Amino acid sequence: MLVQGDRILIEKFEKKLWLSSPTMHGEEQEFVKLAFDTNWVSTLGENIIKLEEVICDYLGCGYAVGLSSGTSSLHLAMKLAGVKQGDIVLCSDLTFSASVNPVTYEGGIPVFIDSEYETWNMDPVALERAFEKYPEAKVVVVANLYGTPAKLDEIRAICDKHNAILIEDAAESLGATYNGVMTGTFGTYNAISFNGNKIITCSTGGMLITNDKKAADKARKWSTQSREMAPWYQHEDVGYNYRMSNIIAGIGRGQMLHIQEHIEGKKRVYKLYKEGLKDLPITMNPYPDNCEPNFWLSCILIDRDSMCEQSRTEHEASFVSGDGKSCPTEILENLIKYNAEGRPIWKPMHLQPIFKDNDFVTAVDEVEVSTDIFERGVCLPSDIKMTKEQQLRVIEIVKSSF
């Protein structure tokens, strides 16, 4: 940054500053080489077995099934939960569509549950109201947004009360804890993701997590085209090409050696933003005292009375700048101008054109928390390879927007 008079001149980043790119360490290559050296490069091999064991030990769960993505893990969770054509499934509203699409794969009907401000996740009060409206619902899908756990004990208790199966989408929250318990273990079936921008990456991939051995065995079988134990290719159920490859698993084994380092790096980024932006009319994405996020993405929420005029259509956004005010569109455009990547908060599922006819349940009538967070929220660059000097420049970019 350069100073000219009373003004700070912000320099454009020479290389693009990414939202959250993979951080590799070298051990990944050793495990990938092992796959090549042993010629196990497909969906069998030591890396898959060992990565499943490492995840089980880390989470404290019974079984982990390595799959091709977090989405495929959620899909098999829906099948295990028995979701059928026409079944109502109660889902987090403020999330990525991958949390919800697997419901539709099995013909289920998503009903979206609003968020609450304390975690930005599914509101237990709204969930209880949804059960009053849909007492036949037997499956709930809860997502942990940006690495912050939902109120998982409360949500699980509500599911138990209504004899519903809980599926936890922990794609964004690997390593986070709620009341001292690892996320990805609260549901009957759970999913984690190793996508390229996650806290731990295999470049792609995911895992189904459960304590039910029969369920894990079923998922493993389904993931390899449901081949039966027979001297020929025998199939008695629909199967999928969902199994993780031994090469991908090798990357994951190397990454898991550094998971705590990644979490600490994400937390360092969050704390510097919180300190550096404390004088602005914003708040950081929150978390209660009884949980420890993995701080995957650092986000801000602009105070309502400090929002400038912002307009959004289905595909475009615009704003009218105001003195001392800003909006997500302005901040994101300024980040782009300086060669940095930000992101809007996930657009709520009930606002997506594909789900325009699906029901949406709030805790209070005509108060849409998830819509409000979407309108006022921004995800800031959260890459742990970002230097302190680079992050201070991002902070100045955000300040300049006001």
N, C-alpha and C positions, 0 to 999 in steps of 0.2 A: 504494500500500500504506500502511496505517496501523499504527502501533505502539501497543499497549495493554499496559503493563507489560512482561512478557517475551515477549508473544505478538505475532505479526504478523497483522494483520487484512487479508485479501485482499479487494479490491473486485471485484465482478462487472463483467465487461466490458460497457460500455453497448451497443456494437455487436458482433455476433458475430465472434469471432476464428476465421478459417477455417483449415483444414488447409493448403491451397495454392490460392489463387484466382488468376484471371488478373490480370496486371499490364500495363496498356495505357499507351501513350505518346503517341499522337496521329498518328504517321506512318501507323498502320494505316488511319485514316479517309481519308487522302489516296489510298492505293492502292485502297481500296474505291470512293472517288469516281471514280477513273480507270475502274474497271469500269463504273460507271453512265454516265459521260460518253461512253464509247466504245460503250456498249450491249452489251458483252460480259459478260453476267452468268451465263452457263451454264458449260459444261465446256470452253470454248475461250477464249483471250485472253492478253494479255501477262503478266498476273500469274502464271498457271500456268507459263508458259515461264520467266519470270525467277526464280520461287521454286525451280523444279527446278535452274536454273543455280546459284543461291546455295547450295543444299544440296550440290550436287556440289563446288563450290569449297570450301565449309566442311569437308566430310568428306574431301575428296580421293578421291572415288569417280568411277566412269565415268558412271553413269546413275542418275537419280532419277525415279520415276513418281508424280506427285501423285494420291492416291486419297482416298476418302471417310472413311477411318479407318485406324488402325493395324491393326485386326482384318482389314479387307479386304486390307491389304498382306500380312499373314501368310497369308491364304487363298490369294492368288495365288502366294505363295512356295511353298505346299504343292503347288499345281498344277504350277508350274515344276519342282519337285523330283520330280514324278512319283508322288506319294503316291496309292495306289489302295486299293480295298476290301480290308480285311484286312491291310494292311501295318502292321508294327510301327514306331512312331515314338518315339524316346527323347526325353523332355521334362523340362524343369525342373519340380520338384515345388512349390517355394515361389515362387509367382507368382500373377498374376491369371488368371482362367479364359480371358481373351481370348488368352493364349499358346497354349492347348491346344484350344479349341473349333474352330479352323480345321482341325486334324487330322481331327476327326470329320466335318467338312463333306465331306471327300473319302473318307470311309469308313475312314480309318486307325484304328489302335488305339494310343492313348497308353500308354506305359510310363514311369512316373515315376522320376526320378533324384534321390536325396537331396541335401541341401545340405552344405556344410562351413562351419565356424565363421569362417574367415578372411575370407570375403566374404559369407556367407549364400547364396551361389549354388551352382549345380550342382557337385558334387564330382567331379573327374576320376577319382578312384579308383573311385567308385560307377559312373561311366560305363563305365570299362573292364570292371568286373564285369558290367554290363548287356550289353555286347557278347559276353562269354563265354557268357552265358545266351541271348542273341538274336543270333547271328552273322548272321542274315538281315536285320537292321535296316540300312537305308540312308539314314535321315534322322535328324538330331538337331536339336532346337529348344532353344536356351539363352537364358534371359532374364537381363538385368542388373537386379538388384533394387534399387529405390529410388535408382537413379542410380549404383550401384557396379558396375564391370565384373566379370564372372565371370573365371575363369582362362582367358582366351580362347585364348592361344597353346597351352596344354596341351590344351585341349578340341579345338581345331582339329587338333592333331597326332594325337590319338586318332582323330578322324574320318578323317583322311587314311590312317592305318594300316589302317582297316577299310573304306576306299573308301565312306565315307558322306558325304552332303551336309550341310553345316552351315548352319542357318538361325539368324541372330542376331536375337532380339527385343530391340531397343534402344529400345523405346517409352518407357522411363523414364530413359534414359541419354544422350540427345543432348548432345553437348559433353564427355562423359567420355572419358578416354584410358586405354589399357592399353599399357604399354611404349612410350608416346609416340604410339600410333596411335589414331585416333578409333574409338569404338565405332560399330556400325552398318556396319562395313566388313570384319568378320572372316569372315562367312559368304559362301557362294556367293550367297545371297539374304538380305536383311536388311530389317527393318521399323522405322520410327520413327513416333511418334505426336504429333499436335498437339492432343490432347484438352484440355478446358478447364482441367485442373489441372496440366498438364505444364510443363516449364521454358520452353517456347515453345508458344503456343497459337494456333490459328486458330479457336477455339471447338469445332472438330471437325477431322477430317482426319488424314491420315498419308501416308507415302511408302514405296514399295518401292525399295530400294537394291541395285544390282548393278553389276558391271563387264562384264556380258555384254549386248551391244547387242541380240542376237536375243531374249534373255529380256525385256529392257525393252520392246522393240517388241511382243512377245506380250502382256505385262501391260497395256500401253496399249490394245491391241486388245480383250482380254478385258474391260477395265474400261468399255468403251463398247459393250457388247452384241455384241461380236465381229462388227461390221459389216465386210463385205468391200468391197474397192474395185470397185464395180460401179455402173451407172447406176440401180439400184434397191436396195432393202434386201435384201441377200444375206447369209445367215448359214450358215456351214459348221461352226460350233463353238458350244458353250454360252457365253453371255456374261453379263455382270453390269453393273449400274448402279453402278459403283464410282469413276468419275472425279471428282476434286476440282473444285469450281466456281471460277470466276475471282474471285468475291467472297471466298470463303474464303481463296484463295491470296493475295489482297491483304492480308488481316490478317496472314498469315504473313510476307510481305515486310517489313511494318512491325515485326513482332516480331523478326525475325532481325537487325535493326539493333542490338538490345539484348541479344543472347544472352549475351555475356560479362558484362554488367552483372547479368543474372539469376543466372548461375552464381556470381559473386562475392557476391551477396546471399544465396544459399542457403548458401554456405560460411561467411559471417559468422554466420548463424543457427546452424549446426552448432557452430562454435567457441564461441559464447556458451553454448550448452547444455552442451557438454563441460566448460567452466570452471565454470559455475554449479552443475552436478550432480555435481562430482567427489568430494564427500564422501558421496554416497549409494552404497548397494550396487548400483550399476548400471554397465553399459558402454554406450557409444554403438555404433551400427551401424559395423562396422569396415571398413577397406580396407587392402590391402597397400601397401608403399612404391613398388611399380612401377606403380601406377595413380593417376589423379587423377579422383575421382568428379565428378559435377555437383552432388552433395549435394541432390538433389531433395527427399527427405524425411529429416528428422532423427528417428532412432528410438533407443529404449533397450531394453536387455535386463536384466531384474532378476536379481540373483544367486540361485541356487537356494535357498540357506539363508535368503534374505530374502523369499521368496514366502509370502504368507499363503494360507490355504485358498481355493481358487477352484474353482468348478464350472461346466462348460459343457455344455449340451445342443445339439441341432441349431439351436435358435432363441433360446435364452436363456442368460444368464450370471448367476452370483451369487458372493458372496465372504463370508468371515468375517474381519473386520478383526483385525489382531494388532499389538501394540506393536512398533514398529520394523520392521514388515514391511508389504508391500503386494503388489499384483498388477495386471495390466493392467486387469481389470474395475473395480477401485477407482479407479485413476488416470483411466480414461476417464469414469467417473461423476462424479468431481470436476471434470474439465474441463467436462463438460456443465453442471454446477451453476453454474459461473462464466461460462457462455456462450462456451466455447471448444470447437473441434472437434479431437478426436484420432481415432485409428483403430487397430483391432487390426492386427497383422501379418497379411498374407494367410494365409488358411487353406489349408494345403497341399492340392494337388490330390488326393492319394491319400486324404484324409479327406473329400472332397466326396461326398455321396450319389450324384451322377450317375456318379462314377468308382469306386464301391465295389468293383467286380469287376476293376479294372485292377491290374496288377502294380506293385510299388514296390520299387526296388533301392537298398540302402544300402551304404555302404563297409564297415561292420562289422555283422554279424548282430545283430539285435534292438537296434540303436542308431539311433534316428530323430532326426537333427539338425533337420530342418525342423519336425517336431512340437514339439520342445523350444523352438525359436525362436518358434513360434506361441504356445505356452503362456506364455512369459515376456516377449514383446516388445510394445512400444507405439510407434506413430507419433505424434509430437508436432506441434503447430501449427508449420508451416514456411513460412508466407507471408512473402515478402520485403518486403511492405508493413508487416509487424508492426514496431512501434517497439521500441527497446531496453527502454523502461519496460514495455511490454506483455509482452515476452518474459521479463523478470525476474519479472513476476507469474505467468506460466506456470511458471517454475522454482519459485516458492514454492508453487504448487498441487501440483506433483509432490512437493516436500519434505514438504508437509503430509500427503500420503497415507501417508507412513512414520511 
